[in-house]
Amino acid sequence: MVKIRLQRFGAHKAPKYRIVAADSRSPRDGKFLEILGTYEPKANPAKVTVDAEKVNAWLAKGAQPTVTVKNILEAEKIITK
């Protein structure tokens, strides 16, 4: 199953995340299929960049977003509740 989830990168105590489509069996920071956007929670306000077309294409193929990514996508008005 493909999940849309966060992949951490960035320095110690300064997290940044990529929003990626990845196989659910791969590790958090491991192999992924495609980068869909970024999320920077330490910025004020949090900075989010998402390619809506890519996200919708993966959702149409059956990918499932994690709870955190679902909340981010809802806040960005890419998906509805």
ChimeraX attribute file (.defattr): number of C-alpha atoms within 10 A of each C-alpha:
attribute: neighborCount
match mode: 1-to-1
recipient: residues
	/A:1	9
	/A:2	20
	/A:3	21
	/A:4	27
	/A:5	25
	/A:6	24
	/A:7	21
	/A:8	16
	/A:9	12
	/A:10	10
	/A:11	8
	/A:12	6
	/A:13	7
	/A:14	11
	/A:15	13
	/A:16	18
	/A:17	18
	/A:18	21
	/A:19	24
	/A:20	23
	/A:21	26
	/A:22	24
	/A:23	18
	/A:24	15
	/A:25	11
	/A:26	11
	/A:27	11
	/A:28	14
	/A:29	13
	/A:30	11
	/A:31	14
	/A:32	19
	/A:33	12
	/A:34	15
	/A:35	19
	/A:36	20
	/A:37	18
	/A:38	19
	/A:39	21
	/A:40	17
	/A:41	14
	/A:42	12
	/A:43	11
	/A:44	7
	/A:45	8
	/A:46	9
	/A:47	12
	/A:48	18
	/A:49	13
	/A:50	18
	/A:51	13
	/A:52	16
	/A:53	11
	/A:54	15
	/A:55	24
	/A:56	14
	/A:57	11
	/A:58	19
	/A:59	17
	/A:60	10
	/A:61	10
	/A:62	12
	/A:63	19
	/A:64	18
	/A:65	22
	/A:66	13
	/A:67	11
	/A:68	12
	/A:69	18
	/A:70	18
	/A:71	15
	/A:72	18
	/A:73	19
	/A:74	13
	/A:75	13
	/A:76	14
	/A:77	11
	/A:78	15
	/A:79	15
	/A:80	10
	/A:81	8
